[in-house]
Every structure is written in structure tokens, then in C-alpha cells.
Amino acid sequence: MNSNKNRAVLFIGLLLLVATSLISLGIGALSLPIKEVIYALLGSISDNINITTQTQSVVINVRLPRILTALICGAGLAAAGAAFQALFSNPLATADTLGVSTGAAFGAVLGILLGLDAFGVQTLSLGVGLVAVFGVWRLSLRQGRSSILLLILSGLVVAALFSSLISLVKFAADPQDELPAVTFWLMGSLTGADWKSLKLGLPFIVIGSLAIWALRWKLNALSLSEDEAKSLGLPVARLRFLIVTAATAVTAACVSMCGLIGWVGLLIPHFVRLVCGSDNRTVVPASFLFGAVFLLVCDTIARSAAQMEIPVSVLTSLVGAPIFLMLLRRKSTFL
């Protein structure tokens, strides 16, 4: 019975993903019906479709890379959150637990301060995020072994360090030019999404997400105590390292592409567990689907609800916080 229910949830998630993507492609200054959106997408692979050059350019070159970025980052952040929560057996664990987000954010704001172009900012952000988590891993090692407690404590310390460095960069930034750019980026936005930025971050997100998906059934065992997991014959330390590395690569790539976007990695896995149960074989793929839909809907509202674009992280927080409180009230076992 649960198996059929979970398949139905995944199917509904897939339908929502397709529907919201087509609707979002039609929303903007140039409003397009779904029929023309489909024609524009088909026109890029066939010359027999009658569609105007302007419509095709808006859909393919302006909206499609942004919508793909929202889908990919939403899916990646949600799956990484699910992986961290299962690995640490902590429903509040997110990428911030290991300092990944703040490390990647520091790399980006430093790149802005140094005057790097968008590609340079994204590259530096991704690199510092990866360095941050490997530094956390090294700090947590005692006699060649890493414990969950030391890993979390080291992550909190490194996150605090990078938060201080971000504040230092903001203090040193030019208040007329650089500081507004740093502040807007830290609030999270997909404004700069294009094919170039997507190509840089996509390999890390895809490889990391595939690793999390492939190891999803082992997350069930890793959520047990270390002794119980070892009694099942699992190489616990190696699996932890692989999952942390995969989730870190995904998170750092997402942060480098669109800034700090909160609540996706915290809210979506909780929602999925409420609907499907705690089996990570279902939680991980469902988190991919609903995380993508959630971020895409928030970004579509952010860019179309007002004349000036709203930072998407503001919306994810405004929507995510009350929903999360409702989930906690309905499922008190999360606490």
C-alpha cells in the first residue's frame, strides 16, 4: 500500500514539475500561452514550426536557462538537505551545518570585491565552498576517524568564521558600487542565470545528485547508530565521506549560481517525509521533484509579482517558515 502511495506521490511531483515549467516559461513581460511556449521549444529543434523569432528568443535564451537553474538548484538543495538530515539523524541539519553555504558565499562576495566577472565569482564561490567542507572534515578527524559530533561542531565553527569574513568584506566594499551587489547576491537571486553559469555549475550538481540518489538506500542504515551500521557490514566512514562530498558539491554549486537560498533543504525533506514516510529510497527522489517545483514557483513569483524583482530567498523564507511550523504541529515526532 505504501509503495503504491509513494509511486503516486512521485508521479504527481513529476506532473507538477512539467506543468509549472511550462507555465513559468510563459510568465513575464511578454506573456505567452502554453501552446506558444511548446512551439518555441519545438522550434529550436525543428524548422517546420511557425513561431516568431522574438518569442523563440525570449523562451530559449532568456527564460529557459533561468527556469532550468531554478529546477536544478531546487532539486539539488532539497536532496542535499535530505542527505544531511539522514546522515546526521538530525531533522534540522542542512548544508549550513558544515559551513558549505557560508564558505561558498564568502568566495562569491570576495570575487565581487576583487572585481571578477560572473564566471570568476562563480568559480571562486564553488572552490571556497569545497575547501570549507574539506577543512571541516580534516578538523573532525581524531586518529583517522571522524565522529558525527565533531563533524557538526567543526562545521559550526567554520561557518561562524566565514560569516565573520563575509561581514569583513561587506565592511571593506565600496558602499556605492560593490556593497549593493554583495548584499543583493547574499539575499539570493536567479537574475544572472544564463547558459554560461549553468554549464559551470551543472556538472557538480548532476554528479553530486546522482551519487546521493545511488546511495539513498544506504542512508537508511547510516541514520542508525554507528555500531548498528557497522554490524550491517557497511564501510561507515567511507560512505559518510562520499555523501558529505556529494551533498557539498551540490550545495556549493547552487550557492555559486544563485546566492544563499534558504529553507529549500530544510522544508522540502520534511514535507516529503510527512507524505511518504522516512524511507530514503523514496525521500531522496521525491525531494528532487518537490524541491525543483518549490524553488521554481518562488522564483516565478519573485520576478513577476512586482515591477522590481524580489530576492528569491525572501520568498522562500516567507513561504517556508509558516509551512514548516504547520508541518511541525502536524508531525511532532520531527522534534
C-alpha positions in Angstrom: 0.0 0.0 0.0 2.8 2.5 0.9 4.6 1.5 -2.2 1.6 2.5 -4.4 1.2 5.7 -2.5 4.8 6.6 -2.9 4.7 5.9 -6.6 1.6 8.2 -6.8 3.4 10.9 -5.0 6.4 10.7 -7.3 4.1 10.8 -10.4 2.2 13.8 -9.0 5.6 15.5 -8.4 6.6 14.8 -12.0 3.4 16.2 -13.4 3.8 19.3 -11.2 7.3 19.7 -12.5 6.3 19.7 -16.1 3.2 21.9 -15.6 5.0 24.6 -13.5 7.9 24.6 -16.0 5.6 25.3 -19.0 3.5 27.9 -17.1 6.7 29.7 -15.9 8.1 29.8 -19.4 5.0 31.8 -20.4 5.1 34.3 -17.5 6.9 37.6 -17.8 6.8 41.0 -19.5 5.9 39.1 -22.7 3.0 36.8 -21.6 2.8 33.6 -23.7 0.2 30.9 -23.7 1.4 27.3 -23.1 0.8 26.5 -26.8 3.3 29.1 -28.0 5.8 28.0 -25.3 5.7 24.5 -26.6 6.0 25.7 -30.2 9.1 27.8 -29.2 10.7 24.8 -27.5 10.0 22.6 -30.6 11.1 25.4 -32.9 14.6 25.1 -31.5 14.9 21.6 -32.8 12.8 21.8 -35.9 12.4 24.3 -38.8 8.8 23.3 -39.5 7.3 25.1 -36.5 5.8 28.5 -37.3 6.9 30.8 -34.4 8.3 34.4 -34.3 12.0 35.0 -33.7 11.2 37.2 -30.7 9.1 34.6 -29.0 11.7 31.9 -29.5 14.5 34.1 -28.3 12.6 35.1 -25.1 11.8 31.5 -24.3 15.1 29.8 -25.3 17.7 32.5 -24.4 16.1 34.4 -21.5 13.6 32.3 -19.6 14.7 28.7 -20.2 18.2 29.0 -18.6 16.7 30.7 -15.6 14.0 28.1 -15.2 16.4 25.2 -15.6 18.7 26.9 -13.0 15.7 27.1 -10.6 14.8 23.5 -11.2 18.3 22.1 -10.9 19.2 24.2 -7.8 15.9 23.5 -6.1 16.2 19.7 -6.7 19.9 19.7 -5.6 19.4 21.8 -2.4 16.4 19.6 -1.3 18.2 16.3 -2.0 21.3 17.6 -0.2 19.2 18.6 2.8 17.6 15.2 2.9 21.0 13.5 2.8 22.4 15.7 5.6 19.3 15.1 7.8 19.5 11.3 7.3 23.3 11.2 7.8 23.3 13.2 11.0 20.0 11.8 12.2 19.0 15.4 12.8 15.9 16.9 11.2 17.4 20.4 11.4 20.6 19.5 9.6 21.3 21.5 6.4 24.2 22.5 4.3 24.9 25.3 6.8 25.7 22.6 9.4 29.1 22.0 7.7 29.7 25.6 6.7 29.2 24.8 3.0 26.8 27.7 2.2 28.7 30.3 4.2 32.0 29.2 2.6 30.6 29.4 -0.9 29.0 32.8 -0.1 32.4 34.1 1.1 34.0 33.1 -2.1 31.4 34.9 -4.1 31.5 38.1 -2.2 35.3 38.1 -2.3 35.1 37.7 -6.0 32.7 40.7 -6.2 35.1 42.7 -4.1 38.0 41.8 -6.4 36.0 42.9 -9.4 35.9 39.4 -11.1 33.4 38.7 -13.8 30.4 36.5 -13.3 32.3 33.4 -14.3 35.2 34.2 -11.9 32.8 34.9 -9.0 31.0 31.6 -9.6 34.3 29.7 -9.8 35.7 31.2 -6.6 32.5 30.6 -4.8 32.5 26.9 -5.8 36.1 26.5 -4.9 35.9 28.1 -1.4 32.7 26.1 -0.6 34.6 22.8 -1.4 37.6 23.9 0.6 35.4 24.8 3.6 33.9 21.4 3.9 37.1 19.5 3.4 38.6 21.8 6.1 35.7 20.8 8.4 36.3 17.1 7.6 40.0 17.4 8.5 39.2 19.2 11.7 36.8 16.5 12.8 39.4 13.7 12.4 40.7 12.1 15.5 43.2 9.2 15.0 42.0 8.9 11.4 38.3 8.6 12.3 35.6 11.2 12.2 32.6 11.3 14.5 29.3 13.0 13.8 29.5 15.2 16.9 33.0 16.5 15.9 31.9 17.0 12.3 28.9 19.2 13.3 30.9 21.2 15.9 33.7 21.8 13.4 31.1 22.8 10.8 29.6 25.4 13.1 33.0 26.9 13.9 33.9 27.1 10.2 30.5 28.6 9.4 31.0 31.2 12.1 34.5 32.0 10.7 33.2 32.5 7.2 30.3 34.6 8.4 32.8 36.9 10.0 34.8 37.1 6.8 31.7 38.0 4.9 31.0 40.8 7.3 34.6 42.0 6.8 34.2 42.0 3.0 30.9 44.0 3.4 32.8 46.5 5.6 35.6 46.9 3.0 33.3 47.1 0.0 32.6 50.3 -1.8 29.1 51.5 -0.5 28.2 53.0 -3.8 29.0 50.1 -6.1 30.2 46.9 -4.5 28.2 46.7 -1.3 24.7 46.7 -3.1 25.9 43.9 -5.4 27.2 41.9 -2.4 24.0 42.5 -0.4 21.7 41.6 -3.3 23.7 38.4 -4.0 23.6 37.3 -0.4 19.8 37.5 -0.5 19.7 35.0 -3.3 18.6 35.7 -6.8 18.5 33.9 -10.2 18.7 37.2 -12.1 22.1 36.4 -13.6 21.2 32.9 -14.7 22.3 32.1 -18.2 23.7 29.2 -20.2 27.3 30.0 -19.2 26.7 29.9 -15.5 24.5 26.8 -15.9 27.3 25.0 -17.7 29.8 25.6 -14.9 27.6 24.5 -12.0 25.6 21.8 -13.8 28.3 19.0 -13.7 28.8 19.3 -9.9 25.1 19.3 -9.3 24.4 16.3 -11.6 27.3 14.2 -10.3 26.6 15.0 -6.7 22.9 14.4 -7.1 23.5 11.1 -8.9 25.8 10.0 -6.0 23.1 10.8 -3.4 20.5 9.0 -5.5 22.7 5.9 -5.9 23.4 5.8 -2.1 19.9 6.7 -1.0 19.1 3.2 0.4 22.3 3.2 2.4 21.2 6.4 4.1 18.6 4.3 5.9 21.4 2.3 7.5 23.6 5.4 8.2 20.8 7.0 10.1 21.2 4.2 12.7 23.9 4.4 15.4 27.5 3.8 14.1 27.8 0.4 15.8 24.5 -0.8 14.2 25.5 0.5 10.8 28.9 -1.3 11.0 27.1 -4.5 12.1 25.4 -4.5 8.7 28.8 -4.6 7.0 28.8 -1.1 5.7 32.0 1.0 5.4 30.6 3.8 7.5 33.4 6.3 7.3 33.8 5.9 3.5 30.1 6.3 2.9 29.9 9.3 5.1 32.7 10.9 3.2 31.1 10.2 -0.2 27.7 11.5 0.9 29.1 14.6 2.5 31.3 15.3 -0.6 28.4 14.8 -2.9 26.0 17.0 -0.9 28.7 19.6 -0.6 29.4 19.7 -4.3 25.7 20.2 -5.0 25.2 22.9 -2.4 28.4 24.8 -3.3 27.5 24.8 -7.0 23.9 26.0 -6.2 25.2 28.8 -4.0 27.8 29.8 -6.6 25.0 30.1 -9.2 22.2 31.9 -7.3 23.5 33.0 -3.9 22.2 32.0 -0.5 18.7 30.5 -0.8 17.3 29.2 2.5 14.5 26.8 3.5 14.6 24.5 0.4 16.9 22.0 2.0 15.1 22.1 5.3 11.4 22.4 4.4 11.1 20.0 1.4 12.6 16.8 3.0 10.2 17.4 6.0 7.2 17.8 3.7 8.2 14.6 1.8 8.6 12.6 5.0 5.2 13.7 6.2 3.6 12.5 2.9 5.8 9.4 2.1 7.4 8.3 5.3 11.0 8.2 6.3 12.4 5.6 3.8 15.2 7.5 2.0 14.7 5.4 -1.1 11.5 7.5 -1.7 12.5 10.6 0.2 15.5 11.4 -2.0 13.8 11.2 -5.4 10.7 13.0 -4.1 12.9 15.7 -2.6 14.4 16.2 -6.1 10.9 16.7 -7.6 9.3 18.9 -5.0 12.4 20.9 -4.3 12.6 21.8 -8.0 8.9 22.8 -8.1 9.1 24.8 -4.9 12.1 26.9 -6.0 10.7 27.4 -9.5 7.3 28.7 -8.1 9.1 31.0 -5.7 11.3 32.4 -8.4 8.5 32.9 -10.8 6.6 34.9 -8.2 9.8 36.8 -7.4 10.3 38.0 -10.9 6.7 38.7 -11.8 4.8 39.8 -8.7 6.2 43.4 -8.7 7.9 45.9 -11.0 11.2 45.3 -9.2 12.4 41.7 -8.8 12.2 40.4 -5.2 15.2 38.3 -4.0 14.0 34.7 -4.2 15.4 33.8 -0.8 13.0 36.4 0.8 10.1 34.5 -0.7 11.4 31.0 0.2 11.6 32.2 3.8 8.2 33.9 3.8 6.6 30.8 2.4 8.8 28.2 4.0 8.7 29.4 7.6 4.9 29.2 8.2 4.6 25.9 6.2 7.4 24.4 8.3 5.6 25.5 11.5 2.4 23.8 10.3 4.3 20.6 9.4 5.9 20.6 12.9 2.4 20.9 14.5 1.1 18.0 12.5 4.1 15.8 12.9 5.5 16.5 16.3 7.9 13.5 16.0 10.1 15.6 13.9 11.2 17.4 17.1 
